[in-house]
């Protein structure tokens, strides 16, 4: 959700913080701000809008100092405004705080503080927390660390915070339910919501765990305690990412770069997981739970957004290949409908960031009910990686574009590997079919490269449809979730209303929308229900719809019916989503670009949704 940065050391803090905020801006860009401590004076600068707006505002301000914190916001409590921007100050203006998360009981705390004379300048839950810290510190006559610790015992919700005090040469960082990483340098420390603000300066980090509070002081050892005041020895780890992976690398946008990275990300995710000699799939992360998966009554997949679409594809894969009943749930709804979960169930949580609050809440519920919980995520050391019993990492690399692309393909790949492994072990998949599908899977990266060569053609198609107000996406079988994902991508970055639908269901309602102004995107590959999808296309054409079709190389039937055709290479039906999704990503990208939209930072969205 929001992005937070902190620095303490010998460099100019403002420069490091602003650079870090730019790298974290994908987490929120409604407003931004910094607090800098210099010679005992605490100065706060903040603005509505993006980091560039803050830079313009601060251009003639005094921003020197070696200690500081910064924040880029995705609005939850309170509209995007300068007043609601972080950092927020205490009533006496001696304490500044930045926050990622939600304080759920802020309203009751605020009422109590108002009765004690506190005056609030914003509508945020965060300002309530900093006033609470002030109240405790003044009344109890204790230092900032202890005041923060006690305050956090009184709040309910999720948070990653950094707190700085006037006249101090240290700051306090804490987390619960939202990520926070401390970078360890030579006589300096860095703090970030993820590794991107840190990697330029150090590759040694400490991942704060839930319920931990750190006191960070320049030139001194890092001190960590729990909320219950138990001392923790910091565990320093080495980052696995490089600076190059979080930069655009010559591409105009992160989204386009990440679309073109998909052949590599698939190769990286497969690397070491397929034995080249005997074609055995090796998934060490779930090895100890393999027998339970084979014998389970069902698998429940929980996820949000694009990861939910990956889960739907996983449902087809696991039921088709492994013959295990699968249910796919929105994580955001799962725990609120009192679901029936038993000890025999496998719950599979999917998240790119590994920090999605709704998915973490679903995991907690499943564990309470005794289910075995497995995870698929992209970020090592993330909350989901730590909360699940076991799991499999994707190796997509950092995904900066808010609209997810390469995360989806790697998630689907991992689901395919799980399905193949379990199906072969269970005996539901013949050895011949197993080898054939696996051989085809190893060819997918090269086939994606071939699909990407259609970029210029897709750009031309985008030009023809950039002014459309509605889109309908249709698919059947494995390609139905692809239609949902294609519609989501278009909505996310172009702001065109789009709807994904099972092609056969079109005649049960959406067909009423079709006229000569309505673009219809149909995934019409040869494998699967080809004849049926051709019939659906004819229904569209009979009503004057403008048709864009994703077809298999060499197709002639659909080409005669469609206004535009984008070819993808032949492959097994089970693996079609890995190819069919690519043109839809490019189509959304080019339409959004032509409409003047910010493809990397679409309005109202954030990359990692760490609040419910």
N, C-alpha and C positions, 0 to 999 in steps of 0.2 A: 504494500500500500504506500505509505509515505516513505521518503528516503531521509535518513539522518547520517550526519558526518560529524566527527569530532577530531580535534588535533591538539596536542600539547607537546612542545619541544623547543627547538631553537630556530625553526623557520617561521616565515610570515604565515600565520594561521589562515588569514582570509583567502590567500591565493590557493592553498591546498583545499580548503573547504569548498570554494566555488567550483574548482575543477572536479572535486568529488561529487558535488551536487549535480553537475552536468551529466556525470556517468550514472547517477541514480535517478535522473529525471523521469525515466520510464516508470518509476514507482508512483509518480504523481506530479502534476505540474499546474495545479490551481493557484498556488502561491509559494513563495519561498522567503527565507530569511536567515540571518546569522546573528550570533552574539559573540563579540570579541572582548577579551579582557586584556587591558594594557595599562601597566603601571598602577594597578589597583582599581582602575575604572572599568566598569562594564558597559559596553555600548551595543545597542540592538538596532539592526537595520532589517526591514522587511518590506515586501511588496506583493501585491496581487500579480499573478501571471507567472511567467517562466523565469529561469535563472538569468537569462539575458536581460530581463527587466530589472532584476535586482542589481546586476552589474552596472547598468546605466544609472540607476539611482545612487549607487555607492561611488560612482566615478570621482566625485569631488568630496567624498567624505573621508574622515580620518579613520582608517581601518587597520592601523598597525597593531601588532600584538602577537604573542607566541602561543596563546591559548584561545581556542574558540570552538563553537558548535554551529552547525547549519542544518537546515531542514527544507525539503521540498514536499509540498502537501497534496494529498488527494482528499478532498473535503468529505467529512462524515458529519460531525456536529458543527453546524454553522456554514453559511454560504462562503464561496471563495471571496475573500476580501482581505484588505491589509490588516484590519482589526483581528480577524480570525487566523491570520498567519502565525506560524511559529518563528522564533521562540516566543514563549509567553513568560511574563514577569510576575513575581510575587507582588503583593500590595505595597511593600516597602521598596520595590525595585532593586533589591539586592540579590535576588535569585532569578536565573533564567532557566527555562526547561524546554526541550524539544521531545516529541512523543510520536511514536508510531503505534497505533492500536486504538482501543476504545475502553474507556472507564465506564462500566455499565451502571454503577451506583453513584455517578457523579451528581445527579439531581438531588439526592438526599444529603450528600456531603455539602453541596453548594448551599442548600437551605440552612444547614447548621452554621456554615461559615458566614453567611449573610447576617444571621442573628448576632454573630460576634463582631460585626462591623466591617467585614470584608466587602469591597466593591469590585465588581467584575467589568471588564472592558470588552469582552468577547462573548460569543455564544458557544464556545468550545468546552469539551470535557477536560481538555488538557490544562486550561487555565485554573480549573478547580483543583487539579492535583498540585500545581506549584503553590497555590494559596494554602493548601493543606500542609504541605511541607513547611512553609513559613510559619504557620500556626503552631505546629509541633515544635519547631526549632526555638521559637521565641518563648513559648510557655514552659518547655522542658529545659531550656538553657543548655542545649546540646549541639554538637557539631553537625555539619550538613549530612555527612554519611549516615549518622544515626537517625537524623530526622527523616531522611529518605527511606531508610529501612523500616522505620515504624509506620510511615505513611503508606508504604506498599502493603503492609499487613492489613490495612483498613480498606483498600480498594478491591473491587471485583472487576475482572475483565482481562484484557490483553494489553501488553505494553512493551515497547523498547524505548528507553528514555536515556537522555544525557542531561545532567543538571550541573550548572556552573554558578559559582557565587562570587560576588564582588570582593576584590581584595585577596582572593585565594589563588594559589598556583596549582590547583588540581580540579578535576571534575569527577562526577559520579555517574556511572552507567549501570543500567539494570535491564533485565528482560523477563518476560513471561508471555509465551505464545506468539511473540514477534521476534524475528532474528536480529542478532547483534554480534558483530565480530570486532575483536580488538587486534590491531596490527602492532607488532612489537618491533621497533627500530632501535638504533643506537642513540640512547638518551632522548627518545621521542616515542610517542604512541599515537596511533590512529584508530578511530572507531568508525564503523560503517554498518549500514543495513545488510550489505553483502560485501564481497571482496573487491568489487570494481574500484572504489576510491582508494584502496590500499595498495594494490598490486604494483603500482608504479614505484613505490617506496620500500616495500618489504614483502617477503613471501612467508614470513613467520607470523602466525596468527593464533589467537585463543578464541574459541567459540564459547561465548557465554551460554550457560544452560538455563532453563526455566528456574526462576526463583533465586538467581544469583545476582549479586551486586558487586561492582568493581569500583575501587578507588584508584584513580589513575593520576600519577604525579610525575612531572617531568624529571628525568634523571634518577628516579627511584624505582624500586621493584613494584610490580603490579600487585595489588592486594584484592583478593576476592573472598566474599562471604556469602552465605545464604541469607535469606530473609529471616531465618531463625537464628542468625548470628553465628553460624558454624563456619570456621575458616576453611577455605578450599585452596589447594595447591594448583596454580594455573598449569594447564597442559598445552604446551606450544606445539602446533602442527604446521606442516609446510603446505602452502597453497599449490594446487595443481593447475591453475590457469595461468595464462601469460597475458601481458599487456596487449599483444596483437589480437587476441581473441575478443577483446571488448572494444575494438576500434573498427571503423567502417571498411578499412582496407581497400580504398579506391571506389567503393560503391556509393551511390548518392544517398542511400538509406540503409539502415540496419535490416529492415524487412527484406529488401531485395538481396542483400548479402546473405541473409539466413536462408532464403529460398534456394539460392545457388549453393549453399553449404550442405544441402541435404544428401548428396551422394557421399560426401566425406563423413557426415554424422552417422549415416547408416553403416558405413564401413567401420567407423570407430566403435559403434555399439555392438557390431558383430565380432569385432576383433577379440580373439581369445575365447570365444564362446562356441565356436564350431571347430571340432577336431578335424584337421584336413585329411588325416589318414583314414579314420573310420566313420567320418561324418557324424560323430556324436555331438549332441548339443550339451554344453557345459554351463550350467547356471548355478554356480556355487552359492549364491545368495539365498536360494530357496532349497538347496540340497536336503537339508535336515527335515524339511516339511513336504518332501515330494510324495511320500507314501500317504500322508494325510490328504493331499490334494487329489491323488488318484482315488481315494476312498470316500471323499466328501460327498455329502448329499447335494450340495450346491455351492456355487461361488457367487458372492454379492460384490459387484464392482461399484465403488463410490468415487465420484469425481465431480468437477465443475467445468463449465465452458468447453473449450476444445478438448480437454482431457476426458470429459464425458463422452464426446463423440468418439475418441479413441476407445473408450470403454465399450461403446455400442459395437464397434468393429470387433473388439475383443470377444463380445458375446457371440457373434457369428463364428469366430475362429474356435473358441473353446467348445461350443456346442457341436459344431460341425466336425472338428478334428479330434478333440478329446472326449466328446460325448458326455460332458458334464453340464447339468442345468445351470444357467447363469441368469442373474437379475442385475440390471444396471440402474443405479439410483443416483439422482441428484444428491450430492452430499448435503446441500443446503436444506433439503427436505427430509432427509433420511431420519435424523434423530427426533424430528418433531411429529412423526406419525406413529410413535410407539411400535417400531418394527419388531417382527418376530425373528429372533436370532438365537441360535443354539450353539453348543460347543462343537457340533459337527460341521458348522459352517466355516468356509474360508471367506474372509472379507479382503478384497483387493483394492487398495487405495491408489489412485493415480493423480499425480500433480507434477507439473514442470518444476516449480520452485521448491516444492516440499514444505511450503509454509502456508498453504491455503487454509484459512481458519475454519471454513465449513467442513473441509475434508478432515482436518485434525479433530474436530468435534465428533464427526462420524466414527473416526478411529477409536476415540475414547469410549464412546458408547458400545462399539463392538467388543472392545476388550473387557468392559464391565460385564457384558453378557457371556463372556467365556469363549468367544470366537477366536480363531487364529487369524491374525491380521498381517497381511503382506503388503509391500509397497512397491510402486514404480515411480521413481522421481529422477530428476536430472542433477540435483545439487547435493554433493557429498556433505555429510554433517548436518543436513537440514532437519527440521523438527519431525517431519514424517519419517525420515530415515531413522531417527532415534526412537520414535514412538511405536513403530511397527515391530513385530517379532522377527521379521526377515524381509528381504526384498531384492530387487534388481535395479541397479542404476542404468539409466540411459546415458549415453556419452555424446549428447548433442552439442556440448559446449555452451558457453553463455548465450542466452537468447535475450537480446536487448529490445528488439521491436516488440511493442505491446501486443500486437496481433500474433499469436503463436503460429509457427510454421514448422520448423525442423523438429520442434518438440513432439508434434503430432506423429510424424513419420517414425521417429525413434520409439515412441510409446507403442505404436502399432507393431513395429518390428519386434519389440520385447514380448508383446502379447502373442505374436505368431510363434516365437521361439518357445514360449511356455506351452502353448497349445501343441506344438509339434513334439516337444519333449514328453509331455504327459500322455499325449495320444499314442506315441510309440511305446512308452513304458506300459501303458494300460492295455495295449493291444487293440485299441479302437482304430488305429491307423496302420495299414499294412506297411511292411518294410519297404516295398517298392514305391508306394505313394509318398512315404516319408522321405526317401532319397530324392524323388523327383521334385517335390515341393522345396526341399532344402537346396537342391541344385539351382532351382529357379530363383530362390531367395538370394543366393550369392550373386546373381546376375542383375539384381535390382538397381544397385548404384549406377551401373553403366546405362541401364534403361532410363533412369531418371535424367542422366546427362543428355540423353537423346530427346526426352520431353522438353527440357529446358531450351533446346534449339528452336522451339516454337514461339519463343518470346516475342519476336518481331510480328509474327502473325497475330498473336494474342493482343499485342499493342494496337494493331489495326482494328480488331474486333471491339476493343475497349473504346476506341474513338467513335465507333458507330452507336454505342450504347451509353455514353457518358451522361446523357441528359435524361435517362430513364428514371422514373420515380418508383417503380416497383420491379422486382425480379421474382421468378418462381424457379426453384431448383428441384429436379426430379431424379430419383434413382430407385433401384430395386435391389433387394438382397444386400450383399456386401457394400453396394454403392449407395444405399439409402443414407447411412451415416455420412458418406462423402457429400451428399446433397445438403445435408444439415450443416456441415462444416463450411461448404462453399458459400451458403447463404449467410452464415455467421461472419465470415471474413468480409463479405461485401458490406454488411451492416456496420461492422466495427470501424472500418477505415474510410468508407465512402459516404456513410450516412444515408444510403439508399435502403428503403425498406425491402427486405428479401425474406423469402420463406422457403424452407426445405420441406419436401413432402415425399412420401412413398408414391411412386409413379402410378401405381394401380389405384391409389386412393384419390387421385386427382379428380376423377369423375364423380366422387362423392362430396363435392363442394367447391374446391378451388377452380374447377373448370369454368365456373361462372365469371371468374376474373379475366379470362383470356379474351383479348381482342388484338387488333393489329398494332397496338402500342405496347403490348406486354411481352418482354423478353423472357423466354423459357430456356433454362440451361438443363440439358438432359445428359446423364451419364449412360451411354448406350454401347457398352463394350460387348464383344462377341460372346464371352463366357457368361454363364448365368442365364437369366430369363430374356434372351435377346429378342425372340419373336414377340414376347409380350410387351417389351419396351418399345418395339417398332410400332405396335398397335397404339400405344399411348402417344407416340409422336404423331401418328396419323390423326389422332383425336385433336391434338394441338393445332396441326396444320389446317384441319377442317374449320377451325374457328379463327384463323388468321394470325395465330401467334407467331412471333419472330423467334426462330429456333437456333440455339447454339448447342452443338452436340459434341460430347467427348466420345470418340469412337476408336476402335481397334484399327491399327494399320491395315490398309487394304480394303476397308469397308466400302461397299458400293451402295447398299440399300439405304442406309441412313443419309449418306451423302446426297442422294437424290431428293431427300425430303427436307433436310436442314438448310437454313440460310448460311450457317457457318459451321465448319467441322474442324476440330482439333484432334489430331491423331496421337495415340499413345501406343507403345510397342505391345505385342502379344505377351500375355503372361497367364499364369493360373488364376482362376477366379478368386481364390483366397487372398491373393496378393495384389489384386487390382487396385484397392484403395491407396496403396503406396505410390502408384503412378497417377491415378485419376485425380488425386487431390492437387497435384502440382499445377496444372493449367488453371484451376480455380483460384489458387493463391495468386498467380500472376495476373489473372483477369481482375481480381479485386484490387490488386496493387495499381495497375495501370488506370483503371477507372477512377480510383481515388486521386491519383496524381493529376489526371486530366481535370478533375473537379476542384483542384487546388487545396486538397485536404492534407493534413499532416499525417502521413502514413505511419510514422514511427510512434507518434504520440497523439492518437485520436482523442477527441474531446470526451471528457467525463470518465475515461477509462484509466486503469492502472495495471501494471504487469502482475504484481503479486498481491492478491487480495487477502490481507492478513486480518481482516475484521469480518464479522458475520453481518 
